[in-house]
């Protein structure tokens, strides 16, 4: 075991003691049963939708228990730090309304006395506990080079031994002090490794808050807990940092991805060595995607819907996404109306062990239902801020004629038991409602346009001119569609679709073809909402402008 003087020489002379940090971060005064949870992303890339799901779970568990939810930035891997990641975190959490009770950034959460909540700002804290582990003989300096570690791995492979740095393979585990001192005096870089108390082949078990009792091989590896001494900012690895932070921030429940399951034995060893009570873990299954006949994990590399930015860019309403994700977590919530489902608490014992399937088509349906229940004014309040960023021209056009926008949004949505559901996300607004706005509607001027379904251009002109000549605006006492029927009959169209099917040669086209001429001229498409409602929203002057635009 190294002498206290040698150990202390590895750290700043004024490094505080563990007692100092325990006093600075005391037990929280919270009601019985209150959960302190945290979400701890690493700024090494863009935010995954699974992160929003897990963060939402942590927030929900804290809120419904009267506890606290923290947002901690785990940036100890400085080599992989990505510029812009923190800004993206702020954008993503703000969009989905996931605001922490305690965080460093005002864009993510409020201040708290247990900060800083960014690990790179807590280096002094971690060094205190690493020094303590060294003093107790539970850690040691390791000067093994990359070449030596590679040689050890090759020898283990040749011998059929399990890989890792442990036992006799841990060449610096029991190095004498004079050997350590010589390397230090030579200025050789080193790391600090945890001296694992694990025994090869020994099994340990613990109770997961979602999965129940689980059993694993105990950890035997002497893992690195403090990175190389040649780094300007000497930081710990995740393993030690999360143990220290979760204890000092007084976290009571850690909800994290199932990829960390195999690390639980090591993490428990670290909690025990540090003298901290163990914290409950709950490991959630990853979001999955159907890929042919099988399922796979939703991939950052392959699936655009894996990125939180996909939902923001498309303008998929945050409430719809949250509702859908909560239903994947607890199936009972998918059976409830959206407002109730968002208010009901999540229950860890209802989480599935298999990864839930994220189906974009189903999410679209959920989103369509959500939008259909909104008023026109609510839709404008949501779509315009989105358009300000992603479709500035649309935002300008809509704001220039808000009364028209309100009339358009009322078509087939007001006073009807089955409101239209073709608006699923804000990116749909232009293709679904853009035709209402003269500034962005492209007039149909060619009577031979393919949208007229092959009708004789002379017939198209006759339908348009005849309709314009006798046009009557929609009204309570106006059988609006009859003006199309009467004109179609005079021009030789079949007034019943079944008559046309029986004897198509007897007619110039069907009533559907005749109505299609007017529909295309007014909306630019053969498919549209209720035509009289559309005409009423446009107003007589605009209807006639479009109808008479044919060359």
N, C-alpha and C positions, 0 to 999 in steps of 0.2 A: 504493500500500500504506500502511496506517495505521501511525503510529509506535508503537513499543513502549510508550511512556508512555501514549498514548491507549488502547491495547488493555488495558493492565494496570489502567487506571482504571475499567474496566467490571466488575472483579471484586474480591472481598475481598483486602486487602493480604496476608493470611496464607494465601492459597490455596496448597496444596502443589504440587509439581512432578510431572510424570509419573514421574520416578525414584522419588519417595516411594511412589506406588501400586504400581509394579512391585516394589519391595522388600517392601511389605506383603503383596502377593499373588504369591508366587514360583511358579515351576513346581512342579507336584505330583510327589511321589515315588511313582510308580505303575509297575507292571510294563509291559513292552513290549506294545503292542496293547490296553492298557486304554482304554476309552472313558469320557470324562466327558460326560455328557448332562444336559440340563435340560428341564423343562417350565415354561412361563412364561405362566400365564393372567392375564388382566386382570379385575379385580373390577368389571366393568361390567354384570353380569347373572348369571343362574343358569348352572350348569355343564352343558355339553352332553355327551352320551354320547360324542361324538367326542373330547372332551378326555380322557375316561377311557381311550379307546383309544390315543390318542397318548402320554399319560403312561405307560401300561403298556408301550408300545414302548420309550420312553426308559429306563424302569426295567429292562426285560429286557436291553437292549443293554449297559447299564452292569454289571449283575449278572454276566452270563455272560462278560464280558471282564475281570472283576476291577477295574472302574473305580468311578466315583461317579456318583450320580444326584442332581441338585439340583432344588429347587422354588423358582422365583423369581416373585415377584408384580410384575407390570408395571403399576404404577398411575400412570404419568406423566400419563395423561389424567384429571386430578382432577375435571374437570367432569362426567365420566360415572361417577364412583365411586358404587357402590350399596351402601348400608348392608346388612349381612347377607351380602354375597357371600363374604367371607372365611370366615365361619362355615359357609356352605354348602360351600365348598371343603374345609374340614376334615371335614365330615360325609361328603362324597362320596368323598374319598380314603381315609378310614378305613374306610368300608363296603366298598370294593373292595380293601382291603389294599395300597394304593399309598403306601408310606411312603418319603419321601426320605431320603437319607443326610445331606443338609444343607438346612436351611430355617430361617426365623425362628420359626415357630410350632411348639411341641411337639406340637400336634395334627396337624401335617403331616409333620414330619421332625425329625431331630436337629440340634444346632448344628454349625456348621462355621467354619473360620477364614477363609473367603472371603466372609463376609457383610459387612454386612447383605444379605439376599436380597429386600428390598423396595425397589423403585427410588426411591420417594419419600424414602428414608433415605440415598440415595447422591448427592444433589444436588451436593455438594462435589466428588465424583470426576468427574462429568460436566463441571462447569465448568472443571476443570483441563484437560481435553482439548479443550474448545471454545476456551479461551484459547490453547492450543498451535496449533490450526488457524488461528486469527486471526493469531498471530505469524508463521506460515509463509505467510500470504497465501492459505490454502486455505478461508477462510471470511470473511464480512463482515457488518457490521450492515445491516439493511434496515428502512427506515422507511415502506415502502409501506403505505397504508391499505387498508381493505376496498374503499372506493370506487375507488381507483386500480387495485387488482387486478381488480375487476370490469370496469373500463374496458379494461384490457389484454386480458382474455378476449374482450370484445366486438369489439375491433379485430382480434384473431387470427381470430375466426370470420368476420368480414367479409373479411379478406384471404386466407382459406383456409389460414392457418398452423396448425401443430400447437399445441395448447394447452400452457400451462405457463409457468414463470418461468425464462427462459433467454436467452442471447445478448443481442441488442439489446432484447428485451422485459424483461430484468432491469435495471430502471432504477436500482438501487442497487449493481449489481455493481462498477462502476468509479467510483463517486462520489468526488470529491476529499475530502481530509481536512477542509478547512474547512467543507464542506457537512455532513459527518457531525458535526463538532464543534458547528456551529450548532444542529442538531437536538437533540443531546445537551444543550446548554446550555438549550434551550427546554423540556426535560423530556419530549420526545415519546417515546412508547413505540416499541420496536423489537424485532425478532427477529434471531437470528443464522442466516444461510444458509450452506450448504456451497457452495463454488465448484466446480461440477462440471467435471471435465476431459473429459467426454464430448463426442463430436462427432456432430452430427445425421446420421443415415443410416448410422453405423458399427455394425457387428455385432460382438458379443462372444459367446464361448461358455464353458461350464464343464461339468464332469462332476458330475451329481447322483448320489448314492449309490443311488438307486432307479431313476431314469429314464435314466441314462447321459448322453451328451453332448447338451447343449441349446444353442441359439443364440438370442440376443435382440438387439433394438436396444439400443445402449448408452444409459445414462442421460444426458440432457442437462440435466435440471432442477436448478436451484439450490434444493434442498429446505431447509426450515426444520430446523435441528438443535437450536436452543435457543429455547424459547417466549418470549412477550412479556415485556419487562422490567417491565411493570406488574403482574405476578403476584407475590403474596406469597411463594410457593415457586416459584422459577424452575427448571423442569425441562426436560429435553430431550424430543425426540420419540422414538418407538420406534426409528427408524432409527439414531440415534447411540447411544442407551442400550443397545440389544442388542449393538452392536459392542463398546462399551467393557466391558460386563458379561461377554460371552462370552469376551473376551480375558483380563480380569483374573481371572475365575473358572476360567480354564484349561479351558474347554469344548473338546472335540475334535470333537464331532459334534452338529449341530443337526437334529433331526427335527421338522418343522413342517408345517402345512397347505399344500396346493398353491396357495392364494390368494396366498402370498408369492413364488411363482416369478418374477413380473415384477419384483420388487424386488431380485433377486439382483445385477444390474449395479450398482445404486446401493450396495448393501451391500458389494460388492467394492471399489468406489471409496472408500468410507469406511474399510474395513480398510487399504487401501493408503495413504490419506492419513494415517492415524493411525500408520502404521508397524507395524501388526500383521500377523502371518501370517494368511492366509485360512483359514477354518474350513470343514470339509466340511458340505454341506447334503444333507438327504434330505427330499423333499417328498412327503407322503402324500396320496392321493386322499380326498375326503370320503365319509362314509357316505351312501348313497342310499336312496330309498324308491320302491317301485313305486306309481305313481299312474295307474290305468287302463292304457293301453297304452304308457306311457312311464315313464322314471325321472326323478327330480329329487332335489336335495339334501335331506337330512333337515332340516326347518325348525323352528327354535325357535318360530316363531309358529304353525305349523299342526299340528305333530305332538307329542302329549304324550310319546311315547317318545324324543323328542330330549333331554328333560331327565333328568339323573341322578336327580332327585327322584322321577320316575315309578318307577324300579326300586327305590328305597328304600321309597317309600310302599307299593308293591305287595308288597314283600318277596320280590322275585325273587332267588334265591340269588346272591351275588356270584361264586362259583366258576363257576356256569353261564354268567353273562354274560361273564366273562373268557374262558372256554373258547370261547364263540361268537365273541367279538371277535377272538381270536387265530386262529381258523379263517378268519375273513374276511380277516385280514392275510396269513396263510400257509396256503394250502389244504390242505397235507399234514397240518397239525395237526388239522383237522376229522375226519380219518380215524383218529385215535388215541384211545384211552380218555382220559377227562378227566384223571386224575392225571398220566399221561404227557405229555399235550399241554400242561399247565400247567408242567411241568418242562423240556420241550424248548426250546431257544433259538429265538427269532425270527431270520429271515434277511432282510436288506433286499433281496437280489436275488430274493426270492420274492414281494415285494409287487407287486400288479397296478397298472397305470397308470390303469385305470378305477375309479371309485368302487364299492366293494362294496355289495351290497344288504342292508340291515338288515330282516329279515323277522321280525316279532314272533311269528308263528305258529311259525316254525322255532325261535326262541328258546324258546318255550313247550315245545316237544318236548324240546329240550336240557335245559331245567330239570326237566321231568317225569322224564327219565332219571336226572338227578343225584339228585333227591329219592328216587326209587325204590330207589336203591342205599344210602340211608342207613338206619341202624337207627332204631327208634322213639325211643330215647333221644337220638340225634343230632338228630332232627327237633324234639323238645321243646326241646333246648338252643338251637336256632335260632329256632323260632317264638315262644317265650315272650318273649325280649327284644324281638322285633318287636311282639308283641301288647301289651307293656307301654306302648308308645308309641301304637300305632294302633288297638288294640281292647282297652282296659283291662278291660272286662267279661268278654271271653273269657279273658284272662290269669288273672283271678281265679277263674273257674269251673274252668279246667283245673288250676290249682295246687291247688284245693280237693280234687281227686280224681285225683291223678297215676296211681294204679293203673288206673283206668278209662281214662285217656288212653293208657296203654301197651297195654292190651288192644285199644282201638280201633285204634291204629296197627299192631297185629299182624294185623288182618283182611286177608286176601288179600295179605299182604306177607311172611309168615314161612313158610319151608319150601315155597316155590313157585317154579318156574322163571320164571314170568311175573307178577311183582308188579304190583299195580295202580298206575296212573300218573295218577290224577285229581287229585293234589296237585302243582301246578306252581309255586306261589308261596305265601307265607305268608298272603296275603289270601284264599286258597282254603280255609284251614283251617276257618273257621266254616261255609261252605256244604257242605264235604265231610265234616267230622267233627263238626260242631256237634250233630247229632241224637243223638249218643251221650250227651250230657250233659243230665240231667234238668232242670237249672236253666235251660237255654236252649232246651229242646225244647218245642214247642207241641203238646200232646195233640190228637189228632183225635177230635172228639166228635160230629160230624154224619154220620150214615149216608148222607146224600144228598150228601156232599162230592164235587166233580167229579173228584177224584183216584181215586174208585172206578169211574171209566170208565162211568158210567151204570147200574151194577147196581141192581137193586131194593133199596131200603134194608132191607127185611125180610131179604133174602139176606145183606146185609152184616152185619146183627146176628146172623144165624144162624151165619155163618162165625166171627165174633168170639167168640160165647158158646160154640160148640162147641169151638173151638180152646183157649179158656181152661179149659174143663171137663176136657179130657183132656191138658193140656199136659205134655210131657216135655222136660226140658232136653237140649241137644246133648251128646253124649258119644261115645267111641270105638266103642261097641257100639250106638249109637242111630241108626236110619235116620230122622233128624229130619224130613225132608220128607214122609215117608210119612203123618205125622199130618195134613198138609194135604191130601194126595191122598185119603186115606180119607174125610175129612170132606167134601171137594169132591164125591166120587162119591156119597155119601149124599144130598147136597143137589141133585144133578142136573146138576153141571158135567161137561163132556166132559173125560175124563182124557188125551186125546191131542189136540193142537192140530189135526192133520189131520182128525180126526173132526168137530171143531167147524166147520172150514172147509167140509167137504162138506155138512153138514146143520145149520146153526146153529139152526134152529127146533126141533130135537129136544132142545136143551139150554138151561139157564138162563144159561150162559156157558161160557167155556173154563177150562182149568186155570190158564192165565195170569191170567185175571180173579180166580179164587179165591185164588191165591197173592198177587195184587196187593193184596187186602184186608189180608192179614197184613203185607205189605211196607209199605203206606201207614201202617198203625197203628203199626208199630215204628219207621219211619224218616221218615215224613212225605212220602215220594216213591214213585213207581212204579218208580224206578230206584235201585238201591242195591248195595252189595257183597253177597257171599254171605250169604244170609239166616241159615243156621244159625250162621255165624261171628259175625254181628251179634248174634244172640240169646244166644250164649255170652258175648260181651263185655258185654252189658247185664246178664245175670244174671236168674234166674227172677222175682224180685220186681218188677224194672223191666219185664220183658216183660209180666207179668200186669197191672201198673198201666196200661200203654199199651193193651193189648188190651181191657181192660174199661172204657175211658174213654168209649166210645160212649154217647150219650144215648138 
